[in-house]
């Protein structure tokens, strides 16, 4: 099941006021040098507000740090106790995916460096 489905299942029967403010976003990495198909998996906290034109949705990205995994402290104040097992299970899987994506990006970086070196060597080679 998806994270959202698991969270709904775990929260069934609880009043909406007992729910936390946690969500997952998967974003394409569209930078010029980004690996084709690259993406990031990020946790966000959200809240709703009222604006002149209707309800507003505010989100804030949680801080991940330098590793492939979000620290447990990133979820403090955002995740309810009953949500924690679902979030931790999802984060275990997301951390593995981030690690694989990082390794793919490293391979791509090394490939580009090797391709550049080869092109430089070919341009320097004496022509016959």
N, CA, C and O atoms as a MOPAC input file, in Angstrom:
PM7 MOZYME 1SCF
protein

 N      0.82900 1    -1.19500 1     0.00000 1
 C      0.00000 1     0.00000 1     0.00000 1
 C      0.86500 1     1.24700 1     0.00000 1
 O      2.00200 1     1.22700 1     0.47200 1
 N      0.32800 1     2.31600 1    -0.52400 1
 C      1.05800 1     3.57300 1    -0.50900 1
 C      1.09200 1     4.13700 1     0.91000 1
 O      0.32200 1     3.72600 1     1.77800 1
 N      1.99600 1     5.08100 1     1.12200 1
 C      2.09200 1     5.69500 1     2.44200 1
 C      0.76400 1     6.31400 1     2.84700 1
 O      0.30000 1     6.12600 1     3.97200 1
 N      0.15700 1     7.05000 1     1.93100 1
 C     -1.10300 1     7.72000 1     2.26100 1
 C     -2.19700 1     6.71600 1     2.62000 1
 O     -2.96600 1     6.93900 1     3.55500 1
 N     -2.26400 1     5.62300 1     1.88100 1
 C     -3.27100 1     4.59700 1     2.16900 1
 C     -3.01500 1     3.95400 1     3.53100 1
 O     -3.94800 1     3.71400 1     4.29800 1
 N     -1.74400 1     3.67900 1     3.82300 1
 C     -1.41800 1     3.08200 1     5.12300 1
 C     -1.74800 1     4.04000 1     6.26100 1
 O     -2.22000 1     3.62000 1     7.31700 1
 N     -1.49700 1     5.32300 1     6.04200 1
 C     -1.79800 1     6.32000 1     7.06200 1
 C     -3.30800 1     6.43700 1     7.28600 1
 O     -3.76600 1     6.52800 1     8.42500 1
 N     -4.07000 1     6.43200 1     6.19900 1
 C     -5.53800 1     6.47100 1     6.33500 1
 C     -6.04300 1     5.24500 1     7.07300 1
 O     -6.92400 1     5.34900 1     7.92700 1
 N     -5.48800 1     4.08300 1     6.74800 1
 C     -5.88500 1     2.83500 1     7.40300 1
 C     -5.57200 1     2.89500 1     8.90200 1
 O     -6.39800 1     2.51500 1     9.73200 1
 N     -4.37500 1     3.37500 1     9.23600 1
 C     -3.98400 1     3.45500 1    10.64800 1
 C     -4.82200 1     4.48100 1    11.39800 1
 O     -5.05400 1     4.33400 1    12.59800 1
 N     -5.27500 1     5.51100 1    10.70700 1
 C     -6.03300 1     6.57000 1    11.36900 1
 C     -7.53200 1     6.41200 1    11.30300 1
 O     -8.27000 1     7.25900 1    11.80500 1
 N     -7.99200 1     5.33100 1    10.68800 1
 C     -9.44300 1     5.16200 1    10.57500 1
 C    -10.05900 1     5.07600 1    11.97600 1
 O     -9.53400 1     4.40400 1    12.86400 1
 N    -11.14800 1     5.75100 1    12.14200 1
 C    -11.81800 1     5.77300 1    13.43700 1
 C    -11.33100 1     6.87800 1    14.35300 1
 O    -11.92400 1     7.11900 1    15.40400 1
 N    -10.25700 1     7.55300 1    13.96800 1
 C     -9.76400 1     8.66700 1    14.77700 1
 C    -10.36300 1     9.96100 1    14.23900 1
 O    -10.55700 1    10.10400 1    13.03200 1
 N    -10.65500 1    10.89800 1    15.12800 1
 C    -11.17000 1    12.18000 1    14.64000 1
 C    -10.09700 1    12.91300 1    13.84000 1
 O     -8.90300 1    12.74600 1    14.08900 1
 N    -10.52000 1    13.70500 1    12.90200 1
 C     -9.58200 1    14.44400 1    12.04600 1
 C     -8.62600 1    15.30500 1    12.88700 1
 O     -7.48100 1    15.52400 1    12.49300 1
 N     -9.08700 1    15.77900 1    14.01700 1
 C     -8.25100 1    16.61000 1    14.88300 1
 C     -7.07900 1    15.81800 1    15.47400 1
 O     -6.11000 1    16.41300 1    15.94500 1
 N     -7.15700 1    14.49100 1    15.45300 1
 C     -6.08400 1    13.65400 1    16.00500 1
 C     -5.01200 1    13.34200 1    14.96100 1
 O     -4.00000 1    12.71400 1    15.27300 1
 N     -5.23500 1    13.77500 1    13.74200 1
 C     -4.27700 1    13.49900 1    12.68400 1
 C     -3.12500 1    14.48300 1    12.74600 1
 O     -3.29800 1    15.62500 1    13.17100 1
 N     -1.96000 1    14.04500 1    12.32500 1
 C     -0.79100 1    14.92000 1    12.26800 1
 C     -0.80800 1    15.75700 1    11.00300 1
 O     -1.82500 1    15.86900 1    10.31900 1
 N      0.31400 1    16.32600 1    10.71900 1
 C      0.43200 1    17.20600 1     9.56600 1
 C      1.60300 1    16.75300 1     8.69500 1
 O      2.50200 1    17.54400 1     8.41000 1
 N      1.60200 1    15.51000 1     8.27700 1
 C      2.74500 1    14.95900 1     7.54600 1
 C      2.31100 1    14.47900 1     6.16500 1
 O      1.21800 1    13.93800 1     5.99500 1
 N      3.17800 1    14.68400 1     5.19500 1
 C      2.92100 1    14.21300 1     3.83300 1
 C      4.26100 1    13.93200 1     3.15900 1
 O      5.31600 1    14.34400 1     3.64200 1
 N      4.19800 1    13.22900 1     2.04300 1
 C      5.38000 1    12.90500 1     1.25600 1
 C      5.23800 1    13.58400 1    -0.09900 1
 O      4.15500 1    13.61100 1    -0.68300 1
 N      6.33300 1    14.12700 1    -0.58400 1
 C      6.35700 1    14.68000 1    -1.94200 1
 C      7.47600 1    14.01500 1    -2.71000 1
 O      8.58300 1    13.83100 1    -2.20300 1
 N      7.16900 1    13.66400 1    -3.92800 1
 C      8.17600 1    13.12700 1    -4.83400 1
 C      8.30000 1    14.14200 1    -5.95700 1
 O      7.34500 1    14.40700 1    -6.68800 1
 N      9.49500 1    14.70500 1    -6.07900 1
 C      9.70000 1    15.77500 1    -7.05100 1
 C     10.72600 1    15.37500 1    -8.09400 1
 O     11.74900 1    14.76700 1    -7.78000 1
 N     10.44000 1    15.72300 1    -9.33500 1
 C     11.40500 1    15.54100 1   -10.41500 1
 C     12.56900 1    16.49500 1   -10.21100 1
 O     12.38000 1    17.63500 1    -9.78600 1
 N     13.75700 1    16.03400 1   -10.51200 1
 C     14.93400 1    16.90000 1   -10.50900 1
 C     15.14900 1    17.32200 1   -11.96000 1
 O     15.51600 1    16.50500 1   -12.80400 1
 N     14.92600 1    18.56800 1   -12.23500 1
 C     14.94600 1    19.02500 1   -13.62300 1
 C     16.15800 1    19.87100 1   -13.96300 1
 O     16.17000 1    20.54700 1   -14.99100 1
 N     17.15400 1    19.84600 1   -13.13600 1
 C     18.34900 1    20.64100 1   -13.41600 1
 C     19.00900 1    20.20400 1   -14.70400 1
 O     18.82800 1    19.07500 1   -15.16100 1
 N     19.77800 1    21.11200 1   -15.28400 1
 C     20.43800 1    20.84200 1   -16.56500 1
 C     21.32000 1    19.60000 1   -16.49800 1
 O     21.39800 1    18.83300 1   -17.45800 1
 N     21.97800 1    19.40700 1   -15.37000 1
 C     22.88500 1    18.26600 1   -15.24200 1
 C     22.28200 1    17.12000 1   -14.44100 1
 O     22.99000 1    16.18600 1   -14.06400 1
 N     20.99400 1    17.18200 1   -14.18200 1
 C     20.33500 1    16.11600 1   -13.42000 1
 C     20.27700 1    14.83900 1   -14.24900 1
 O     20.13500 1    14.87800 1   -15.47100 1
 N     20.38800 1    13.73700 1   -13.57900 1
 C     20.26100 1    12.44000 1   -14.22400 1
 C     18.84400 1    12.30400 1   -14.78200 1
 O     17.88400 1    12.60900 1   -14.07400 1
 N     18.68800 1    11.86000 1   -16.02100 1
 C     17.33500 1    11.67500 1   -16.54900 1
 C     16.51600 1    10.76600 1   -15.62900 1
 O     16.96900 1     9.68900 1   -15.24400 1
 N     15.34100 1    11.20100 1   -15.29400 1
 C     14.48900 1    10.42800 1   -14.40100 1
 C     14.79500 1    10.63500 1   -12.93300 1
 O     14.17700 1     9.99300 1   -12.08300 1
 N     15.74800 1    11.52800 1   -12.60500 1
 C     16.11700 1    11.75000 1   -11.20700 1
 C     14.95000 1    12.36700 1   -10.44200 1
 O     14.16000 1    13.13700 1   -10.98900 1
 N     14.86300 1    12.01200 1    -9.18100 1
 C     13.77300 1    12.49500 1    -8.35000 1
 C     14.25200 1    12.60300 1    -6.91300 1
 O     15.29800 1    12.06500 1    -6.55300 1
 N     13.48000 1    13.30100 1    -6.10100 1
 C     13.75200 1    13.35000 1    -4.67200 1
 C     12.47800 1    12.98000 1    -3.93100 1
 O     11.36800 1    13.28000 1    -4.37100 1
 N     12.66500 1    12.32400 1    -2.80400 1
 C     11.55200 1    11.94100 1    -1.94000 1
 C     11.70200 1    12.75800 1    -0.67400 1
 O     12.68800 1    12.62200 1     0.05000 1
 N     10.72100 1    13.60700 1    -0.40900 1
 C     10.84200 1    14.54200 1     0.69500 1
 C      9.60500 1    14.51100 1     1.57900 1
 O      8.48700 1    14.29300 1     1.11200 1
 N      9.83200 1    14.73200 1     2.85200 1
 C      8.74100 1    14.83400 1     3.81900 1
 C      8.39700 1    16.30500 1     4.00000 1
 O      9.27700 1    17.16500 1     4.03700 1
 N      7.11700 1    16.57500 1     4.11200 1
 C      6.65200 1    17.94300 1     4.35900 1
 C      5.62600 1    17.93800 1     5.47200 1
 O      4.89400 1    16.96900 1     5.67100 1
 N      5.59300 1    19.04400 1     6.19000 1
 C      4.49800 1    19.24400 1     7.13000 1
 C      3.56900 1    20.25100 1     6.46400 1
 O      4.01100 1    21.08300 1     5.67200 1
 N      2.31400 1    20.17300 1     6.77900 1
 C      1.37100 1    21.06600 1     6.12100 1
 C      0.35900 1    21.59800 1     7.13000 1
 O      0.17600 1    21.06000 1     8.22200 1
 N     -0.26900 1    22.65300 1     6.71800 1
 C     -1.36300 1    23.23100 1     7.49300 1
 C     -2.27900 1    23.95200 1     6.51900 1
 O     -1.88900 1    24.28900 1     5.40100 1
 N     -3.47800 1    24.17400 1     6.96000 1
 C     -4.46300 1    24.86000 1     6.14900 1
 C     -4.76400 1    26.21500 1     6.76000 1
 O     -4.67100 1    26.40200 1     7.97300 1
 N     -5.12100 1    27.14400 1     5.91300 1
 C     -5.50600 1    28.46800 1     6.37000 1
 C     -6.64200 1    28.98100 1     5.50200 1
 O     -7.04100 1    28.33100 1     4.53600 1
 N     -7.14700 1    30.12500 1     5.84600 1
 C     -8.22700 1    30.73300 1     5.06800 1
 C     -7.72200 1    31.99900 1     4.40000 1
 O     -7.10700 1    32.85500 1     5.03700 1
 N     -7.98900 1    32.10000 1     3.12000 1
 C     -7.61300 1    33.28800 1     2.37300 1
 C     -8.85500 1    33.96800 1     1.82300 1
 O     -9.96800 1    33.46300 1     1.97200 1
 N     -8.66400 1    35.09000 1     1.20400 1
 C     -9.78100 1    35.83500 1     0.62600 1
 C    -10.50000 1    35.03000 1    -0.44800 1
 O    -11.71700 1    35.13200 1    -0.60700 1
 N     -9.72900 1    34.22300 1    -1.18700 1
 C    -10.32800 1    33.45500 1    -2.27800 1
 C    -10.64300 1    32.01100 1    -1.88400 1
 O    -10.98200 1    31.20000 1    -2.74500 1
 N    -10.53800 1    31.68300 1    -0.60800 1
 C    -10.86000 1    30.33200 1    -0.16200 1
 C     -9.74700 1    29.73200 1     0.66500 1
 O     -8.83200 1    30.44000 1     1.08700 1
 N     -9.81600 1    28.42200 1     0.90400 1
 C     -8.80800 1    27.77000 1     1.75300 1
 C     -7.42700 1    27.78900 1     1.09900 1
 O     -7.29400 1    27.70600 1    -0.12200 1
 N     -6.41700 1    27.90100 1     1.93700 1
 C     -5.03500 1    27.89100 1     1.49000 1
 C     -4.31900 1    26.68200 1     2.09000 1
 O     -4.66600 1    26.21600 1     3.17500 1
 N     -3.33100 1    26.19000 1     1.38000 1
 C     -2.55700 1    25.03100 1     1.79300 1
 C     -1.11000 1    25.49300 1     1.92700 1
 O     -0.51000 1    25.93400 1     0.94700 1
 N     -0.55000 1    25.39900 1     3.11700 1
 C      0.83600 1    25.79000 1     3.36500 1
 C      1.64700 1    24.54200 1     3.67500 1
 O      1.19600 1    23.67400 1     4.42200 1
 N      2.83400 1    24.45400 1     3.10700 1
 C      3.68600 1    23.30900 1     3.41100 1
 C      5.10300 1    23.78500 1     3.68900 1
 O      5.54400 1    24.82500 1     3.20100 1
 N      5.80100 1    22.98800 1     4.49000 1
 C      7.18000 1    23.27900 1     4.84400 1
 C      7.95700 1    21.96900 1     4.77700 1
 O      7.55800 1    20.96900 1     5.37200 1
 N      9.05800 1    21.98500 1     4.05500 1
 C      9.87600 1    20.78800 1     3.92300 1
 C     10.62900 1    20.52800 1     5.21700 1
 O     11.19400 1    21.44500 1     5.81300 1
 N     10.63200 1    19.27500 1     5.64500 1
 C     11.39300 1    18.89300 1     6.83600 1
 C     12.87300 1    18.80800 1     6.46200 1
 O     13.21200 1    18.51700 1     5.31500 1
 N     13.73700 1    19.05900 1     7.41800 1
 C     15.17400 1    19.02000 1     7.16600 1
 C     15.67700 1    17.57800 1     7.21200 1
 O     15.47800 1    16.86200 1     8.19300 1
 N     16.33400 1    17.17300 1     6.12400 1
 C     16.82700 1    15.80800 1     6.03300 1
 C     18.24900 1    15.67700 1     6.55500 1
 O     18.56600 1    14.69300 1     7.22200 1
 N     19.09400 1    16.62400 1     6.27300 1
 C     20.48900 1    16.50100 1     6.64200 1
 C     21.29400 1    15.91000 1     5.50200 1
 O     20.82600 1    15.85300 1     4.36500 1
 N     22.50900 1    15.47000 1     5.80700 1
 C     23.45200 1    15.04600 1     4.77800 1
 C     23.33800 1    13.57400 1     4.38900 1
 O     23.96400 1    13.15500 1     3.41500 1
 N     22.57400 1    12.79500 1     5.10600 1
 C     22.50300 1    11.36200 1     4.81200 1
 C     21.29000 1    11.05600 1     3.92900 1
 O     20.53400 1    11.95200 1     3.55500 1
 N     21.12300 1     9.78400 1     3.60800 1
 C     19.99500 1     9.35700 1     2.78500 1
 C     18.71800 1     9.20400 1     3.59400 1
 O     17.65400 1     8.92900 1     3.03900 1
 N     18.82100 1     9.37700 1     4.87400 1
 C     17.70100 1     9.12700 1     5.77400 1
 C     17.38800 1    10.36600 1     6.60800 1
 O     18.28800 1    11.07600 1     7.05600 1
 N     16.09600 1    10.61000 1     6.80400 1
 C     15.68200 1    11.68800 1     7.70300 1
 C     15.90400 1    11.23400 1     9.13800 1
 O     15.59000 1    10.09400 1     9.48000 1
 N     16.43900 1    12.10900 1     9.98200 1
 C     16.58700 1    11.73200 1    11.39500 1
 C     15.21100 1    11.71500 1    12.06200 1
 O     14.29700 1    12.42200 1    11.63900 1
 N     15.07900 1    10.91000 1    13.09300 1
 C     13.79500 1    10.84700 1    13.80700 1
 C     13.38700 1    12.20700 1    14.35900 1
 O     12.19800 1    12.50800 1    14.46500 1
 N     14.36400 1    13.01800 1    14.70500 1
 C     14.04900 1    14.33300 1    15.25700 1
 C     13.36300 1    15.24000 1    14.24400 1
 O     12.69200 1    16.19600 1    14.63400 1
 N     13.51700 1    14.96000 1    12.95300 1
 C     12.87000 1    15.78100 1    11.92500 1
 C     11.35400 1    15.69300 1    12.02600 1
 O     10.64900 1    16.60700 1    11.59900 1
 N     10.85000 1    14.60100 1    12.58600 1
 C      9.40400 1    14.37100 1    12.65100 1
 C      8.78900 1    14.85800 1    13.96500 1
 O      7.57200 1    14.81500 1    14.14200 1
 N      9.63900 1    15.32000 1    14.88200 1
 C      9.15100 1    15.77100 1    16.18800 1
 C      8.17900 1    16.94300 1    16.00500 1
 O      8.47200 1    17.90900 1    15.30000 1
 N      7.03500 1    16.83400 1    16.64600 1
 C      6.03900 1    17.89200 1    16.58300 1
 C      5.17100 1    17.85300 1    15.34300 1
 O      4.23200 1    18.63900 1    15.21800 1
 N      5.47500 1    16.94600 1    14.42300 1
 C      4.71900 1    16.85100 1    13.17700 1
 C      3.93000 1    15.54900 1    13.12400 1
 O      2.78000 1    15.52600 1    12.68600 1
 N      4.55900 1    14.46600 1    13.57300 1
 C      3.96400 1    13.13300 1    13.50100 1
 C      3.36500 1    12.75800 1    14.85600 1
 O      3.99000 1    12.95400 1    15.89800 1
 N      2.16800 1    12.22600 1    14.82700 1
 C      1.51500 1    11.74300 1    16.05800 1
 C      2.09600 1    10.37900 1    16.41900 1
 O      2.64000 1     9.68700 1    15.56000 1
 N      1.98100 1     9.99700 1    17.67400 1
 C      2.53200 1     8.70900 1    18.11900 1
 C      1.98300 1     7.54200 1    17.31400 1
 O      2.73000 1     6.62700 1    16.96900 1
 N      0.69400 1     7.55700 1    17.00900 1
 C      0.10300 1     6.44200 1    16.26600 1
 C      0.56500 1     6.41700 1    14.80600 1
 O      0.45000 1     5.38500 1    14.14400 1
 N      1.08300 1     7.53300 1    14.30000 1
 C      1.56500 1     7.59800 1    12.91400 1
 C      3.02400 1     7.17400 1    12.79500 1
 O      3.47400 1     6.77200 1    11.72200 1
 N      3.75000 1     7.26400 1    13.88100 1
 C      5.19000 1     7.02200 1    13.84100 1
 C      5.58800 1     5.68900 1    13.19800 1
 O      6.49900 1     5.68100 1    12.37000 1
 N      4.94800 1     4.55800 1    13.53800 1
 C      5.36100 1     3.29600 1    12.89100 1
 C      5.16700 1     3.32400 1    11.36500 1
 O      5.98400 1     2.77000 1    10.62900 1
 N      4.11600 1     3.95000 1    10.90300 1
 C      3.86400 1     4.03700 1     9.45300 1
 C      4.92300 1     4.91900 1     8.80000 1
 O      5.44700 1     4.58200 1     7.73800 1
 N      5.23300 1     6.03900 1     9.42900 1
 C      6.24200 1     6.95900 1     8.89900 1
 C      7.61500 1     6.29200 1     8.89500 1
 O      8.34500 1     6.39300 1     7.91000 1
 N      7.97200 1     5.61800 1     9.97300 1
 C      9.28800 1     4.97600 1    10.04000 1
 C      9.42600 1     3.85900 1     9.01000 1
 O     10.48800 1     3.70100 1     8.40600 1
 N      8.37900 1     3.09600 1     8.80800 1
 C      8.42100 1     2.03800 1     7.79100 1
 C      8.58900 1     2.64500 1     6.40100 1
 O      9.38900 1     2.16400 1     5.59900 1
 N      7.83500 1     3.69700 1     6.12300 1
 C      7.95800 1     4.35900 1     4.82200 1
 C      9.35600 1     4.95100 1     4.65300 1
 O      9.95300 1     4.83900 1     3.58200 1
 N      9.87700 1     5.58000 1     5.70200 1
 C     11.20300 1     6.19900 1     5.61500 1
 C     12.28800 1     5.15100 1     5.39900 1
 O     13.28000 1     5.43600 1     4.72700 1
 N     12.13100 1     3.95000 1     5.94600 1
 C     13.08800 1     2.87000 1     5.68000 1
 C     13.17700 1     2.60600 1     4.17700 1
 O     14.27000 1     2.51200 1     3.61900 1
 N     12.02400 1     2.48700 1     3.53300 1
 C     11.99200 1     2.26200 1     2.08800 1
 C     12.50500 1     3.46400 1     1.31100 1
 O     13.24700 1     3.30600 1     0.34200 1
 N     12.11600 1     4.66400 1     1.72700 1
 C     12.56200 1     5.87500 1     1.03300 1
 C     14.07600 1     6.03500 1     1.13500 1
 O     14.71800 1     6.44800 1     0.17000 1
 N     14.65100 1     5.71300 1     2.29000 1
 C     16.10200 1     5.82500 1     2.46500 1
 C     16.82300 1     4.89000 1     1.50100 1
 O     17.84400 1     5.26100 1     0.92300 1
 N     16.29900 1     3.68100 1     1.32400 1
 C     16.90900 1     2.74300 1     0.36600 1
 C     16.82100 1     3.30300 1    -1.05600 1
 O     17.78600 1     3.21700 1    -1.81600 1
 N     15.68600 1     3.86800 1    -1.41400 1
 C     15.53300 1     4.45200 1    -2.74500 1
 C     16.47400 1     5.64500 1    -2.93900 1
 O     17.07200 1     5.79500 1    -4.00400 1
 N     16.60600 1     6.48400 1    -1.92300 1
 C     17.51500 1     7.63300 1    -2.01900 1
 C     18.95300 1     7.16500 1    -2.20000 1
 O     19.71100 1     7.75900 1    -2.96700 1
 N     19.33000 1     6.10000 1    -1.49600 1
 C     20.68900 1     5.56800 1    -1.59900 1
 C     20.95700 1     5.06900 1    -3.02700 1
 O     22.01800 1     5.33800 1    -3.59100 1
 N     20.00900 1     4.35300 1    -3.59700 1
 C     20.16500 1     3.86500 1    -4.97200 1
 C     20.23200 1     5.03700 1    -5.94900 1
 O     21.07400 1     5.04800 1    -6.84700 1
 N     19.35600 1     6.01500 1    -5.77900 1
 C     19.34900 1     7.18500 1    -6.66800 1
 C     20.67500 1     7.94500 1    -6.57600 1
 O     21.18500 1     8.43000 1    -7.58600 1
 N     21.22800 1     8.04900 1    -5.37500 1
 C     22.51200 1     8.73100 1    -5.19500 1
 C     23.62300 1     7.96300 1    -5.90700 1
 O     24.49100 1     8.56500 1    -6.54000 1
 N     23.59500 1     6.65200 1    -5.80500 1
 C     24.63000 1     5.84900 1    -6.47300 1
 C     24.53000 1     5.97300 1    -7.99200 1
 O     25.54600 1     6.03900 1    -8.68200 1
 N     23.31900 1     6.00300 1    -8.50000 1
 C     23.13500 1     6.18800 1    -9.94700 1
 C     23.69300 1     7.54700 1   -10.36700 1
 O     24.35600 1     7.65200 1   -11.39900 1
 N     23.43100 1     8.57800 1    -9.58100 1
 C     23.95800 1     9.91100 1    -9.88600 1
 C     25.48700 1     9.91400 1    -9.84700 1
 O     26.12600 1    10.58000 1   -10.66100 1
 N     26.07600 1     9.17100 1    -8.90300 1
 C     27.53900 1     9.08700 1    -8.82200 1
 C     28.10800 1     8.41300 1   -10.07200 1
 O     29.12300 1     8.85600 1   -10.61000 1
 N     27.46100 1     7.35400 1   -10.53000 1
 C     27.91600 1     6.66500 1   -11.73700 1
 C     27.82500 1     7.60800 1   -12.93100 1
 O     28.73300 1     7.65900 1   -13.76100 1
 N     26.74100 1     8.34400 1   -13.01200 1
 C     26.57900 1     9.29100 1   -14.12100 1
 C     27.67200 1    10.35800 1   -14.08200 1
 O     28.21500 1    10.71700 1   -15.12700 1
 N     27.99900 1    10.86600 1   -12.90700 1
 C     29.05000 1    11.87300 1   -12.77300 1
 C     30.39300 1    11.30400 1   -13.22900 1
 O     31.14700 1    11.97400 1   -13.93500 1
 N     30.68500 1    10.08500 1   -12.83300 1
 C     31.94500 1     9.45300 1   -13.24200 1
 C     31.97300 1     9.19100 1   -14.74500 1
 O     33.01100 1     9.34300 1   -15.39000 1
 N     30.82200 1     8.79400 1   -15.29800 1
 C     30.74400 1     8.57100 1   -16.73500 1
 C     31.01200 1     9.87700 1   -17.48900 1
 O     31.75800 1     9.88700 1   -18.46800 1
 N     30.40700 1    10.97400 1   -17.03300 1
 C     30.62800 1    12.26700 1   -17.69900 1
 C     32.09800 1    12.66400 1   -17.62800 1
 O     32.65100 1    13.16600 1   -18.60700 1
 N     32.73300 1    12.44600 1   -16.48200 1
 C     34.15200 1    12.78000 1   -16.34200 1
 C     34.99600 1    11.93500 1   -17.29500 1
 O     35.92100 1    12.44900 1   -17.92400 1
 N     34.68600 1    10.65100 1   -17.40300 1
 C     35.42200 1     9.76500 1   -18.30000 1
 C     35.19500 1    10.16100 1   -19.75700 1
 O     36.13200 1    10.15600 1   -20.55500 1
 N     33.96600 1    10.50000 1   -20.10200 1
 C     33.65300 1    10.90900 1   -21.48000 1
 C     34.39300 1    12.20000 1   -21.82400 1
 O     34.87500 1    12.35300 1   -22.94600 1
 N     34.48700 1    13.12700 1   -20.87300 1
 C     35.20100 1    14.38600 1   -21.10500 1
 C     36.68800 1    14.11200 1   -21.28400 1
 O     37.32600 1    14.67300 1   -22.17500 1
 N     37.23700 1    13.25100 1   -20.43400 1
 C     38.64500 1    12.90000 1   -20.54700 1
 C     38.93000 1    12.26200 1   -21.90500 1
 O     39.92200 1    12.60200 1   -22.54900 1
 N     38.08700 1    11.35800 1   -22.33700 1
 C     38.25200 1    10.70400 1   -23.63600 1
 C     38.19200 1    11.73200 1   -24.75400 1
 O     39.01500 1    11.69600 1   -25.66900 1
 N     37.24700 1    12.63600 1   -24.69600 1
 C     37.14200 1    13.67900 1   -25.72600 1
 C     38.39000 1    14.55100 1   -25.74000 1
 O     38.88100 1    14.91200 1   -26.81000 1
 N     38.91300 1    14.89500 1   -24.54900 1
 C     40.13100 1    15.70500 1   -24.47400 1
 C     41.31600 1    14.95200 1   -25.07400 1
 O     42.12000 1    15.53000 1   -25.80600 1
 N     41.41900 1    13.67300 1   -24.76400 1
 C     42.52900 1    12.86800 1   -25.30100 1
 C     42.43000 1    12.75500 1   -26.81700 1
 O     43.44100 1    12.81700 1   -27.51800 1
 N     41.22100 1    12.59200 1   -27.31600 1
 C     41.04400 1    12.46800 1   -28.76500 1
 C     41.35700 1    13.78200 1   -29.47400 1
 O     41.86600 1    13.77200 1   -30.59500 1
 N     41.06300 1    14.89400 1   -28.84600 1
 C     41.34100 1    16.18000 1   -29.48400 1
 C     42.83200 1    16.51400 1   -29.45200 1
 O     43.31900 1    17.27600 1   -30.28700 1
 N     43.56800 1    15.93300 1   -28.47200 1
 C     45.00900 1    16.16500 1   -28.35900 1
 C     45.82400 1    15.18700 1   -29.19900 1
 O     46.99100 1    15.44900 1   -29.49200 1
 N     45.23100 1    14.08000 1   -29.58500 1
 C     45.97400 1    13.05000 1   -30.32300 1
 C     46.43900 1    13.59600 1   -31.66600 1
 O     45.70600 1    14.30500 1   -32.35500 1
 N     47.69200 1    13.24600 1   -32.02900 1
 C     48.17900 1    13.69900 1   -33.34500 1
 C     47.36300 1    13.05000 1   -34.44500 1
 O     46.98900 1    11.88000 1   -34.36500 1
 N     47.09800 1    13.83200 1   -35.46500 1
 C     46.30300 1    13.31800 1   -36.59100 1
 C     47.24900 1    12.85400 1   -37.68200 1
 O     48.29700 1    13.45500 1   -37.92000 1
 N     46.86000 1    11.77900 1   -38.33700 1
 C     47.70500 1    11.22800 1   -39.40000 1
 C     47.17000 1    11.54500 1   -40.74800 1
 O     47.76100 1    11.15500 1   -41.75400 1

